[in-house]
Amino acid sequence: MADKRADLAAKKAAELDRELDEYIESLKKKADGKLRKPEVTEENWQEEFEKVPAFMTKTPTQEEIDSNPALAALQALKYEDDDPVAKAEAYKEDGNYAYKNKKFHDAIVAYTEGIKAKCNNVELNAILYTNRATAQWCLGNYRSAINDATVARKLQPTYMKAILRGASACVEVQRYDEALKWCDDGLAIEPENKKLLDLRNKSVAEQKRVQRDQRKAMIKEKNEKSKVEALLSAVKDRGVHLEHQDDLTRSISDGGLDVKVHLGTDGVLHWPVLFVYPEFNQTDLISSFNENDRISDHLHTMFEVESPPWDVEKKYKPESLEVYFEDASGEKLCLVKNNKCLKDVLSDSRYLE
């Protein structure tokens, strides 16, 4: 088997030598009628040399490798080894090179191929998983980083790089309980590890903040629930007929503002009331109509104190206006006495909110 690999390596090396010799020879040739200008000029010599494996300064893509026989031969030579450990080691080196050049996707691909080699070197496998976790972390794939760090720790429970990566990824996704567990496990091994101590302090602080926010949210929810219950009780006491209780707390949009029924601190209900003027296709929304206000109070404000711009002929006079509401059946209109308070109108048996 060793002789076979040696023969293959010699064959690949000879092929690479031949490719390089042919390329160098082509540089010496001058234009021969078919080629009107030299392939290599002062302007493009760097670009042309980048095509030669021996002179490349950048890592080629898989597409470039597939289209370049010399590169394909090099790749085949590198990974032809039947030894899973050697193959995994080669992929690890590729991943490290890609990582250093901030090509994190390429690094992940290389580390994954190394893991697929299924070598029996526990330490090497732990490194591959940890390195892939680090590349995932750099891309913001924190949950994948946690998964890889977890596998690495199963392989090597005391591997500090895996512990650090798992702890930092847990912090990023706000899984502070898990982060503390990772930190405590690591500090049991290295009590003075500054990075772990910093991560632990941050986890504790963020955990307290989250718990504080949760308590505030619970208190707010409880207060909102109490307000709704008090509102429903007040409406029921007034004898207002509700078709759906949810409608009572639903907001009405008014120029970007949300208005709805609310109970004041003095125990007075305030309602949004919509006036419709079919003749002019216009409306007025009173966002907070005090239940103790009379209809005429608002009519006076809308049509005498502040006459609407659409009533050019000034036909709408408070004393001559008639107000109606639609009855529960929706089939007829009911006249409202303008000197009545809003709460009297809402408690009318024919009215349905």
N, C-alpha and C positions, 0 to 999 in steps of 0.2 A: 504493500500500500504506500509505503514511504517512497519507493522507487517510482511509483506511478505519479505521485504528487510532484516529485522532482522533475520527471519528464515533462509534465504539464507546465510546470513553472518555467522550465527552459524553453518550451515551445512558445509560451506567451511572451517571454522576454525577447525571444528572437523576432516575434511578430511586431513587438513595440519598436525594436531597433530598426526593423525594415520600414515601418511607418515613418519614423523620425528621419531616416536616411533619405527616403523619397521626398519628404517635405523640404529638407535642406537642399537637395538636388534641384527641386523645382524653383527654389529661390535664386539659383545660379543662372537659370535659363533666361534668355532675353526674348523679346517679342519675336514670334516666328511667323507672322502673317495671320494666324488665327487669334493671337492675343496682341492687341494693338498697344497695350501699355503694361508695364510690369505689375505683377500681382501685389508686390510689396513696395510701398512708397514711403517717403519720410512722414507722410500724414497718417498712414494706416498700419505702420509696422507693429505698433503695440497691439492693435486689434487682431492682426493676423497671428502674432505670436501667442495670443491668448487661446488660439484654437489648438495649440500643440500641448499635449498633456504635461510634457516636461517643463513648460514655461508658464503654465496656468497659475494665476494668483488668486482666483476666485473659485469657490466650490461649484462645480457644474450641476445643473438640474438633471433629473432623471431623463427628461426629454433630450437634453444635450448629450447625455451618455449614450442613449439608445441610437442616436443619429451619428455617433462618432465611433468607428470601429476600435480605435486605439483606447478610447475611454472605456468602452464596453469590455475590452480585453483586460484592462487594469482592474475593473470592478470584478470580473469573473475570477481573476487571479486572487484578488483579496479575499473573496468569500468562498473560494472553492474548497478550502480546508474542511475535511470531514470532522474535525474535532469541534464539538459544540462549544467548548470553552473558548477556543481560539476565535471561532466565529462570533460569539457573544462579545468577546473583548474587542474585536474589530468594529462591531456596530456601536459599542460604547464609545470608542474613540471618535467615530464619525459624529455621534450625538454630541459629544463634548465640544467638538470643533464647531458644529452648527450652533450650539448654545452660546459659545463665546462670541460668535458673530451675530448674535441676537436673532437667529433663524429658528425660532422656537418650534414652529410646526415641523421643520425638517428634523430637529432634535428629537421630537416625540416619535416620529416615524422610525428613526434610527434605533432609539431605545426599545421601541416595540419589537423591532426585528431581532434585537439582541435577546429580548425576553422569549421570543418565539423559538430561539435556538435550543431552549430547554436544557441548558447545561446543568451539571450537578454541583456547580460551585455556588454554595449558599451566599457567600459574601458578595460575589459578583452580581448575582440576581438581586440582592438587596440594594446594591448600588444602582443597578439599572432602574428598579422601581422608584428609588428615591430621586434619581436624576430626572426621570420622566415626571414625577410629581412636581419637581422644581420648575420644569418647562411648562407644565400645565398651570402652575401658580402664576408664572409670568404672563400667561395669556388670560388670566382671570378665571380659569376653569378650576375654581377652588374645590368643588366637590370631587372632581376627578383627582385632584391633588391629594385630598384626604384619603380616597380609596387606595391610591398607590402607596402613600406613606403607611397606611394600615397594613398592606401586604408586606412592605419592607420590614416593618416591626415584627411581624409574625416570623419572618425569616431570621431577623437579628433583633431581638427585643431591646438590646442596649445601644442600637445604632443611633447616635445622637443627631445626625443630619436628618434622619427620617422623623425623629421626634420633633425637632424644630420645625420641619416643614408641615407636619400634621397639626401642630399647635397653631402656627401662623395662619394656616388655611382655615381652621375652625374659627379663629378670631374674625377673619374676613367675612365669613357667612353668619356671624353673630351666634355661633353655637358655643357660648361661653362655658357652659358646664363641661362640654367635651374638651374645650381648650384647657381648662383648669386640670382636667385629668391627664392630658398629655404633658402639661407643664410639671405637675407633681411627680409623674413617672420619671421624667427627665431629671428633675432636681434631686430625686432619690439616688440618681447615679452621679450627677455633678451638681452638688448643692450651691456652688458659686457661679453657675453658668449665667452670665449677665443677660444674654438674649432671652433665655427662658424666664428669668426673673422679671424682665421688662414685659414679656408677653403675659405673664401671670398677673402682674399689677394692672395691666391694661384690661385683662379679662375681668378681674374683680371690679374695677371701676365701671366698666361697661355693663356688667351684670347688675350692679346696683342701680345704674341709670335706667336700664330696661325695667327692672322691678318697680322703680319709682314711677316711671311712665305708665306701667300697667295699673298701679294703684290709682293714679290720677284718672286714668281712663275708666276704671271701675266706679270711682266716686262720681265722675261726670255722668256715666250711664245711669247710675242710681238716682242722681239728682234729676236727670231728664225724665226718668220713669216716674218719679214723684210728681214732677210738674204736669206730666200728661194725665196722671191719675187725678190730680187736683183740678185740672182743666175739665176733664170728663165729668167729674162730680159737680162742678159749678154749672156746666151746661145742662146737666140732668136736673139740677135744682131749679133752673129757670123754665123747665118744661119745654125745652127746644127738642123737636123731633129729628133724630138723626137716622139717615138711611144706612150710612156706613161710618163707624167710629173713626176709621183710618182717614177719612176725608177731613176730619177736624184738625188733624195735625199736618195735613199736606199743604205745602207752600203754594202760593200763587205768584207767578212772575210779574213784576211791574218795573219795566225799564231796567232790568238787570238785578233788581232787588227782590228778595223773597219775602212775601208777607203772608201771615197766617193768623188764625185766632190765637190770642194769648191772654193769660190771666195776670192782671197787674198785682203789684204788692199790696194794693189796697182792696183786693178781692173783686175788682171790677173787670168785666170781660170787654175785650176790644176785638172787633170783627173787621175783616176786609169786606167792603160792600161795593158792588159794581152797579153803576147806573148806566142804562143803555138808552140811547136816543135814536130809534130806528129811522126817523125822518132824515137825519143827517149822517146816519151810519157812524156815529161817534159814541164814545164811552168815557166815563169818569170812574176811577178807582179810588175809593177812600180806604187807604191801607190800614188805618186804625180808627174805626168808628166806635166811640164809647157807647156802650149799651144804654147809658142813661141820656144820651143826646137825642134830641128830637129830629125827625126827618127835616123839618122846616129849618133847623139851624144850619144844616149843610146846604140846603137849597139856597138859602139867603147868601151864604158865602160864595157858592158857585155861580149864581146868576145875578147878583147885585153888587157884591163887593168886588168880585173878579169875574166879569162877564166873559164867557168863552168866545174865542176869536171866530169860531165857525158860525155863531149866531149874529150874522152881520146886521140883520133887520131888528135885532133886539126883541124878538117875539117871545122869548122865554122869560117870563116874570115869575118870581117865587110864589106870589099869591095866586097865580092862575095855573100853576103846574099841578098835574095829577100823577101820583106815583102808584105803580102796580107791582105785585109780585106774582109769579107763576105758582099755581096750586100744586099739591102733591101729585095729582094725576097728570099734570102737564098739559091739560086740555083747556084751561081757562085762566084768565087773569083776575086777581083780586085787588080791589082798590084799597089803598092805605091812606088813613087820615094823617095829614102832614104834621099835626101837632102831637102825634104819638111818638113815644120813645122807641128806639130800635128793639129793646128787649120785649116790648109788647108785640111788635110785629113778628119777631122770631118765635114767640110762644103761641102764636095763632095756630089753632088746630089744623088749618088748611095748609100751613107752611111746612115744607120738608127740606131740611138742610142736607 
